[in-house]
Structures are given as structure tokens and as C-alpha cells.
Amino acid sequence: MTTDRATLIEERLRAAIAVEHLEIEDQSHLHAGHAGARAGGGHYRVRVVSPDFEGQGRLQRHRTVYAALGDAMRADTIHALSIEAATPAEAGL
């Protein structure tokens, strides 16, 4: 299921924004016993680099990522998400 979730995250981000670099790390094992983990939701760290983030502040970039993920941000799919969103220049690409 975790691989399916990572694939879902990747597909939705790539469909919504121009992704130049993407890393998805399943950190669910670090949250064993946490309420969200018991409900079936995963914990993920995402590092996404996109020129679409140009001119956006941190909050807007996070909103862009959350909007791309849509209904996957339910507790039974993705319970928690750590986001690092950068432009290609910020990422050194």
C-alpha cells in the first residue's frame, strides 16, 4: 500500500505542476502507534522542485502541493506530509 501511495503522490504532483525533481520518502515507520498510523494513513516527506513555485511564498507552495494531492490528504491515505518545495534556482538545478 505504501508504494501505491508514493506512486499516487508522484502522479498527482506531476499532473498538476511542472516537476523538475521529486523525492518521496515514506516515513510511516517512524510514526508507528501514532493515531494516524492506526487509522491507516501514511506519513511522507516530499521534496519537489518546480519553476511553478517562482514568485510564491512558502505557504502558497504548500497550498499548491496540497491542491495537487486533493482527496489523497484524507487520514486513511496520507495522514501527514512534510513538504520542501523549491524553485530550480533555489535547489541549484
PyRosetta script that sets phi, psi and omega in degrees:
from pyrosetta import init, pose_from_sequence

init()
pose = pose_from_sequence("MTTDRATLIEERLRAAIAVEHLEIEDQSHLHAGHAGARAGGGHYRVRVVSPDFEGQGRLQRHRTVYAALGDAMRADTIHALSIEAATPAEAGL")
pose.set_psi(1, -36.6)
pose.set_omega(1, -178.0)
pose.set_phi(2, -65.7)
pose.set_psi(2, -36.6)
pose.set_omega(2, 177.1)
pose.set_phi(3, -64.0)
pose.set_psi(3, -41.5)
pose.set_omega(3, 177.9)
pose.set_phi(4, -61.1)
pose.set_psi(4, -39.2)
pose.set_omega(4, 179.0)
pose.set_phi(5, -66.8)
pose.set_psi(5, -43.0)
pose.set_omega(5, 178.2)
pose.set_phi(6, -62.4)
pose.set_psi(6, -40.5)
pose.set_omega(6, 177.7)
pose.set_phi(7, -64.5)
pose.set_psi(7, -41.8)
pose.set_omega(7, 177.6)
pose.set_phi(8, -60.3)
pose.set_psi(8, -46.1)
pose.set_omega(8, 178.7)
pose.set_phi(9, -58.6)
pose.set_psi(9, -49.1)
pose.set_omega(9, -179.0)
pose.set_phi(10, -61.2)
pose.set_psi(10, -47.7)
pose.set_omega(10, -178.3)
pose.set_phi(11, -60.4)
pose.set_psi(11, -43.2)
pose.set_omega(11, -177.9)
pose.set_phi(12, -69.6)
pose.set_psi(12, -40.4)
pose.set_omega(12, 179.0)
pose.set_phi(13, -65.5)
pose.set_psi(13, -44.9)
pose.set_omega(13, -179.0)
pose.set_phi(14, -66.0)
pose.set_psi(14, -29.3)
pose.set_omega(14, 178.5)
pose.set_phi(15, -75.5)
pose.set_psi(15, -27.3)
pose.set_omega(15, -173.0)
pose.set_phi(16, -98.5)
pose.set_psi(16, -30.2)
pose.set_omega(16, -177.6)
pose.set_phi(17, -135.8)
pose.set_psi(17, 162.4)
pose.set_omega(17, 178.4)
pose.set_phi(18, -81.6)
pose.set_psi(18, 95.5)
pose.set_omega(18, -176.3)
pose.set_phi(19, -85.7)
pose.set_psi(19, 124.5)
pose.set_omega(19, 175.0)
pose.set_phi(20, -99.7)
pose.set_psi(20, -26.6)
pose.set_omega(20, 178.4)
pose.set_phi(21, -153.6)
pose.set_psi(21, 139.6)
pose.set_omega(21, -178.9)
pose.set_phi(22, -146.6)
pose.set_psi(22, 130.2)
pose.set_omega(22, 172.9)
pose.set_phi(23, -126.6)
pose.set_psi(23, 133.2)
pose.set_omega(23, 177.3)
pose.set_phi(24, -127.2)
pose.set_psi(24, 123.0)
pose.set_omega(24, -179.8)
pose.set_phi(25, -120.2)
pose.set_psi(25, 123.0)
pose.set_omega(25, 176.0)
pose.set_phi(26, -80.6)
pose.set_psi(26, 113.4)
pose.set_omega(26, 180.0)
pose.set_phi(27, -108.5)
pose.set_psi(27, 18.7)
pose.set_omega(27, -176.6)
pose.set_phi(28, -58.2)
pose.set_psi(28, -36.7)
pose.set_omega(28, -178.9)
pose.set_phi(29, -62.2)
pose.set_psi(29, -22.6)
pose.set_omega(29, 178.9)
pose.set_phi(30, -77.9)
pose.set_psi(30, -10.7)
pose.set_omega(30, -174.4)
pose.set_phi(31, -119.7)
pose.set_psi(31, 24.7)
pose.set_omega(31, 179.0)
pose.set_phi(32, -55.9)
pose.set_psi(32, 132.9)
pose.set_omega(32, -179.4)
pose.set_phi(33, 89.4)
pose.set_psi(33, -12.8)
pose.set_omega(33, 177.6)
pose.set_phi(34, -68.7)
pose.set_psi(34, 148.3)
pose.set_omega(34, -176.4)
pose.set_phi(35, -54.2)
pose.set_psi(35, -42.7)
pose.set_omega(35, 179.7)
pose.set_phi(36, -65.6)
pose.set_psi(36, -35.2)
pose.set_omega(36, 178.5)
pose.set_phi(37, -67.5)
pose.set_psi(37, -39.6)
pose.set_omega(37, 178.5)
pose.set_phi(38, -64.6)
pose.set_psi(38, -31.8)
pose.set_omega(38, 179.7)
pose.set_phi(39, -79.1)
pose.set_psi(39, -6.5)
pose.set_omega(39, 176.9)
pose.set_phi(40, 102.1)
pose.set_psi(40, -7.1)
pose.set_omega(40, -178.4)
pose.set_phi(41, -77.7)
pose.set_psi(41, 146.6)
pose.set_omega(41, 179.7)
pose.set_phi(42, -96.0)
pose.set_psi(42, 159.9)
pose.set_omega(42, 176.0)
pose.set_phi(43, -112.8)
pose.set_psi(43, 125.6)
pose.set_omega(43, -175.2)
pose.set_phi(44, -132.6)
pose.set_psi(44, 151.8)
pose.set_omega(44, 170.7)
pose.set_phi(45, -115.6)
pose.set_psi(45, 129.8)
pose.set_omega(45, -179.5)
pose.set_phi(46, -123.2)
pose.set_psi(46, 130.0)
pose.set_omega(46, 170.9)
pose.set_phi(47, -117.2)
pose.set_psi(47, 115.5)
pose.set_omega(47, -176.5)
pose.set_phi(48, -127.9)
pose.set_psi(48, 133.1)
pose.set_omega(48, 179.0)
pose.set_phi(49, -116.2)
pose.set_psi(49, 126.4)
pose.set_omega(49, -177.6)
pose.set_phi(50, -152.3)
pose.set_psi(50, 140.8)
pose.set_omega(50, 173.2)
pose.set_phi(51, -68.0)
pose.set_psi(51, -16.3)
pose.set_omega(51, 177.7)
pose.set_phi(52, -63.5)
pose.set_psi(52, -18.3)
pose.set_omega(52, -179.3)
pose.set_phi(53, -83.3)
pose.set_psi(53, -6.4)
pose.set_omega(53, 178.0)
pose.set_phi(54, -55.0)
pose.set_psi(54, 131.3)
pose.set_omega(54, 177.7)
pose.set_phi(55, 78.0)
pose.set_psi(55, 0.4)
pose.set_omega(55, 178.5)
pose.set_phi(56, -101.6)
pose.set_psi(56, 140.9)
pose.set_omega(56, 172.9)
pose.set_phi(57, -79.3)
pose.set_psi(57, 175.6)
pose.set_omega(57, -177.2)
pose.set_phi(58, -58.0)
pose.set_psi(58, -45.0)
pose.set_omega(58, -178.4)
pose.set_phi(59, -62.5)
pose.set_psi(59, -44.5)
pose.set_omega(59, -179.9)
pose.set_phi(60, -65.2)
pose.set_psi(60, -37.3)
pose.set_omega(60, 177.7)
pose.set_phi(61, -62.8)
pose.set_psi(61, -42.6)
pose.set_omega(61, 178.6)
pose.set_phi(62, -65.0)
pose.set_psi(62, -40.4)
pose.set_omega(62, 177.7)
pose.set_phi(63, -62.4)
pose.set_psi(63, -37.6)
pose.set_omega(63, 177.8)
pose.set_phi(64, -62.2)
pose.set_psi(64, -43.8)
pose.set_omega(64, 179.0)
pose.set_phi(65, -66.2)
pose.set_psi(65, -46.6)
pose.set_omega(65, 179.2)
pose.set_phi(66, -61.0)
pose.set_psi(66, -40.7)
pose.set_omega(66, 178.8)
pose.set_phi(67, -63.4)
pose.set_psi(67, -38.7)
pose.set_omega(67, 178.9)
pose.set_phi(68, -64.6)
pose.set_psi(68, -36.3)
pose.set_omega(68, -177.9)
pose.set_phi(69, -80.0)
pose.set_psi(69, -24.0)
pose.set_omega(69, 174.0)
pose.set_phi(70, 52.0)
pose.set_psi(70, -127.8)
pose.set_omega(70, -174.5)
pose.set_phi(71, -69.9)
pose.set_psi(71, -6.7)
pose.set_omega(71, 175.8)
pose.set_phi(72, -69.3)
pose.set_psi(72, -14.5)
pose.set_omega(72, -179.9)
pose.set_phi(73, -82.4)
pose.set_psi(73, 19.2)
pose.set_omega(73, 172.1)
pose.set_phi(74, -75.4)
pose.set_psi(74, 154.1)
pose.set_omega(74, -177.0)
pose.set_phi(75, -60.7)
pose.set_psi(75, -26.8)
pose.set_omega(75, -177.9)
pose.set_phi(76, -84.1)
pose.set_psi(76, -7.5)
pose.set_omega(76, 177.7)
pose.set_phi(77, -112.4)
pose.set_psi(77, -67.4)
pose.set_omega(77, 175.8)
pose.set_phi(78, -121.7)
pose.set_psi(78, 112.0)
pose.set_omega(78, -179.9)
pose.set_phi(79, -84.7)
pose.set_psi(79, -39.7)
pose.set_omega(79, -177.1)
pose.set_phi(80, -141.8)
pose.set_psi(80, 143.4)
pose.set_omega(80, -178.1)
pose.set_phi(81, -139.9)
pose.set_psi(81, 122.3)
pose.set_omega(81, 173.5)
pose.set_phi(82, -98.4)
pose.set_psi(82, 126.1)
pose.set_omega(82, -173.2)
pose.set_phi(83, -118.8)
pose.set_psi(83, 130.1)
pose.set_omega(83, 166.4)
pose.set_phi(84, -119.1)
pose.set_psi(84, 111.6)
pose.set_omega(84, -177.5)
pose.set_phi(85, -119.2)
pose.set_psi(85, 124.3)
pose.set_omega(85, -175.1)
pose.set_phi(86, -137.7)
pose.set_psi(86, 157.9)
pose.set_omega(86, 171.5)
pose.set_phi(87, -83.0)
pose.set_psi(87, 163.2)
pose.set_omega(87, 177.2)
pose.set_phi(88, -57.3)
pose.set_psi(88, -38.6)
pose.set_omega(88, 179.6)
pose.set_phi(89, -65.3)
pose.set_psi(89, -42.1)
pose.set_omega(89, 178.7)
pose.set_phi(90, -64.8)
pose.set_psi(90, -32.7)
pose.set_omega(90, -178.5)
pose.set_phi(91, -87.4)
pose.set_psi(91, -5.3)
pose.set_omega(91, -179.9)
pose.set_phi(92, 77.0)
pose.set_psi(92, 25.9)
pose.set_omega(92, 179.5)
pose.set_phi(93, -97.3)
pose.dump_pdb("model.pdb")
